[in-house]
Amino acid sequence: MGLLFYIIFLCISYLRNINGQGPPSPGYSPSSRIGSVGFNQGFKNLWGPQHQRLDQETLTLWLDRSSGSGFKSLNPYSSGYFGAAIKLQPGYTAGVITSLYLSNNEEHPGNHDEIDIEFLGTTSDKPYVLQTNVYIRGSGDGNIIGREMRFHLWFDPTQDFHNYAILWNPTEIIYFVDDVPIRRYPRKSDATFPLRPMWVYGSIWDASSWATENGKYKADYSYQPFVGKYNNFKIRGCRSNAHGLCRPASGSPSGSYGLSNQQNAAMSWVQNKYKFYDYCQDRQRDHRLTPEC
């Protein structure tokens, strides 16, 4: 029965797209204003080099019983637009996370900042979960205080490459999927916003303890290797040593902060139809720890 529901979900997503029932056009394409960079021009292997392969600017990472793999940008940034086209593995991927994120964990261990795009693996009968998250000054360390917003997607992310991006500037964080904004996290106070320089990372790893339905389903290595593919890397950021000489990136056609009315309409469409978890709406959370809610 679960497999039938998943097939129906995919058919509905496909029909929405071919009938023009995907998200309304945001009217602006930030990614088209930024050229791609070759992997070696912007990144390096961080761990698991034997589980990473670069072929004609498509980077393949894989996870098996022995290891996963990860990469890291060559430079830290204090703001910017950071993206990649990603294609996920179909079938059983429970417990496995494929990610693109910003972090300064190596610079500030135990007290780090982080901005996440994480694809939470799933069982064969259910769609992937796209989790967005923000950690500030150690809220991702020890007693974790997450700021998760989770979505399903209006397409099958295993069938083709799709563009995913994080825009981070001094006033906001905006997450984009194929140039459609899906979440905007504004800076309401210094205490609830990441302000220290971060590097760009990507990885595939085993998070069986929590990734799929709070750890109910674990990574099953009879399905190995688990593969994630990346290409069309985008970086337009202010390096941490720019000292005010760099203009922070904008996600709107006006070049200012915030989103246009058309972009907000597209984001509302996605959130109304595909968002299924918002930490600010979770009554079991202690919102004294997340005052921005």
Secondary structure, 3 states (H helix, E strand, C coil): CHHHHHHHHHHHHHHHHHCCCCCCCCCCCHHHHCCECCHHHHEEEEECHHHEEEECCEEEEEECCCCCEEEEECCCEEEEEEEEEEECCCCCCCCEEEEEEEECCCCCCCCCCEEEEEEECCCCCCCCEEEEEEECCCCCCCCCCCCCEEECCCCCCCCCCEEEEEEEECCEEEEEECCEEEEEEECCCHHHCCCCCEEEEEEEEECCCCCCCCCCCCCCHHHCCEEEEEEEEEEEEEECCCCCCCCCCCCCCCCCCCCCHHHHHHHHHHHHHHEEEEHHHCCCCCCCCCCCC
